[in-house]
Amino acid sequence: MTCTTHIPAPNPDAKVASDQLCELIRGEIEAGDGWISFARYMELALYAPGLGYYAGGSEKFGAVGDFVTAPELSPLFARALARQVAQIMKLSTSAILEFGAGSGRLAADLLSALAVRGEMPQRYDILELSAELRQRQTKTLAQQNCALNWLDHLPESFSGVVIANEVLDAMPVHLVAWRAKGIVERGVALDEKGYFTFSERPASGRLLAEAESIAKACALSPDYESEVALAAPAWLAAWGERFKLGALILIDYGFPRCEFYHPQRRRGSLMCHYHHWAHDDPFFLPGLQDITSHVDFTALMQAADAAGLELYGYTSQGCFLANCGLLDELNGLTPGSDEYQRAATAAHRLLSPQGMGESFKILVLGRGLEQALLGFCAGDRSYRL
Ligand SMILES: C[S@@+](CC[C@H](N)C(=O)[O-])C[C@H]1O[C@@H](n2cnc3c(N)ncnc32)[C@H](O)[C@@H]1O
């Protein structure tokens, strides 16, 4: 565990909310035979109504929050993405559905960029788990000249473009250890003082089957520990027959399976973010910090395949945004202006391998498109999945 004692203390109201969340989680552990899965812990820590990290009122995004996402960094991201979105809408339907829209920044900038191009969608739907963020999105998008709708669940049928930026990494994951005695699930229990602690049980059911298949595909070293995501592939599988025509654009940090379960990552990829401090203790101030895991893109591709969806491309964010003309968008600004300087700095961070250009990937899946996509005109890495 990383030492977290140097991280700034929360304000008293935030601490009270975190304590209430801890009580709620303790109650579940006690009711659940002294143990809950880490996935359930993560679900409560992030989404428990009113108390979870995404459900509570903390700032979260940007310099004053806990982390910065690509759309919060610069409108250039949305402008480049708009070119890909416009192409897919032309090939399918003029409709967008964004998952986990955060502050609403991406929706606002995407709609502005599409308006400039004369390619406004006929509708823009948002599906957001957090009621608090939904309110924030309503405010951010108040001036938009587009039919906006907030959905409560997956539509029965959809054609157009689905976008999810940094959403799959925020879906709960199970923790697994491949021990000499067998595969175990690392769940959450209480120690003698009532604090959260890890506790292992034999893995079973779907989790065991998935962990066995990972062990078979990747050469795991003894006592290898990592995350296994069941929720994100299940989310994709749920699209199955509902997705009629168009594409899902999934943007997140992660790897193909055997890079994810690489010997160098033998303690997994779980990360927590609190006031821009990144560390690996998920029990630190529950409800006040983000908890996230990298994405196993091979698992997503397999789930999509089983659901009958086609793979349209997989590459790094840097390659995708460059293919979509991010530098043309930058060059459209006045050189030397403040806007240009800010955009140039952001472009470097979005594209460069040392910034977000390599760690973030783009996976595009869908159904019925009959043209190669702009974002993969060079550097497609689908063969790596
Ligand atoms: C890390 S934030 C990213 C926000 C935004 N997309 C951005 O890039 O700034 C994760 C977002 O996903 C939402 N979320 C997580 N799981 C979700 C799900 N199953 N359905 C819809 N939204 C979800 C969270 O509430 C939050 O808005």
Ligand as a Chemical Component Dictionary entry (heavy atoms), coordinates in Angstrom:
data_LIG
# 
_chem_comp.id                   LIG 
_chem_comp.type                 NON-POLYMER 
_chem_comp.pdbx_formal_charge   0 
_chem_comp.three_letter_code    LIG 
# 
loop_
_chem_comp_atom.comp_id 
_chem_comp_atom.atom_id 
_chem_comp_atom.alt_atom_id 
_chem_comp_atom.type_symbol 
_chem_comp_atom.charge 
_chem_comp_atom.model_Cartn_x 
_chem_comp_atom.model_Cartn_y 
_chem_comp_atom.model_Cartn_z 
_chem_comp_atom.pdbx_ordinal 
LIG C1  C1  C 0  -14.424 9.290  -14.880 1  
LIG S1  S1  S 1  -16.003 9.948  -15.130 2  
LIG C2  C2  C 0  -15.892 10.458 -16.825 3  
LIG C3  C3  C 0  -16.823 11.602 -17.146 4  
LIG C4  C4  C 0  -16.784 12.117 -18.582 5  
LIG N1  N1  N 0  -17.111 11.078 -19.534 6  
LIG C5  C5  C 0  -15.460 12.728 -18.940 7  
LIG O1  O1  O 0  -14.751 12.182 -19.761 8  
LIG O2  O2  O -1 -15.134 13.777 -18.371 9  
LIG C6  C6  C 0  -17.042 8.512  -15.174 10 
LIG C7  C7  C 0  -18.489 8.829  -15.478 11 
LIG O3  O3  O 0  -19.186 7.615  -15.779 12 
LIG C8  C8  C 0  -20.416 7.562  -15.052 13 
LIG N2  N2  N 0  -20.795 6.136  -15.017 14 
LIG C9  C9  C 0  -20.142 5.099  -14.473 15 
LIG N3  N3  N 0  -20.769 3.932  -14.712 16 
LIG C10 C10 C 0  -21.836 4.229  -15.498 17 
LIG C11 C11 C 0  -22.863 3.461  -16.102 18 
LIG N4  N4  N 0  -22.930 2.135  -15.952 19 
LIG N5  N5  N 0  -23.808 4.101  -16.830 20 
LIG C12 C12 C 0  -23.755 5.438  -16.982 21 
LIG N6  N6  N 0  -22.809 6.232  -16.415 22 
LIG C13 C13 C 0  -21.864 5.636  -15.689 23 
LIG C14 C14 C 0  -20.046 8.285  -13.769 24 
LIG O4  O4  O 0  -21.168 8.663  -13.025 25 
LIG C15 C15 C 0  -19.273 9.472  -14.351 26 
LIG O5  O5  O 0  -20.118 10.450 -14.898 27 
# 
loop_
_chem_comp_bond.comp_id 
_chem_comp_bond.atom_id_1 
_chem_comp_bond.atom_id_2 
_chem_comp_bond.value_order 
_chem_comp_bond.pdbx_ordinal 
LIG C1  S1  SING 1  
LIG S1  C2  SING 2  
LIG S1  C6  SING 3  
LIG C2  C3  SING 4  
LIG C3  C4  SING 5  
LIG C4  N1  SING 6  
LIG C4  C5  SING 7  
LIG C5  O1  DOUB 8  
LIG C5  O2  SING 9  
LIG C6  C7  SING 10 
LIG C7  O3  SING 11 
LIG C7  C15 SING 12 
LIG O3  C8  SING 13 
LIG C8  N2  SING 14 
LIG C8  C14 SING 15 
LIG N2  C9  SING 16 
LIG N2  C13 SING 17 
LIG C9  N3  DOUB 18 
LIG N3  C10 SING 19 
LIG C10 C11 SING 20 
LIG C10 C13 DOUB 21 
LIG C11 N4  SING 22 
LIG C11 N5  DOUB 23 
LIG N5  C12 SING 24 
LIG C12 N6  DOUB 25 
LIG N6  C13 SING 26 
LIG C14 O4  SING 27 
LIG C14 C15 SING 28 
LIG C15 O5  SING 29 
# 
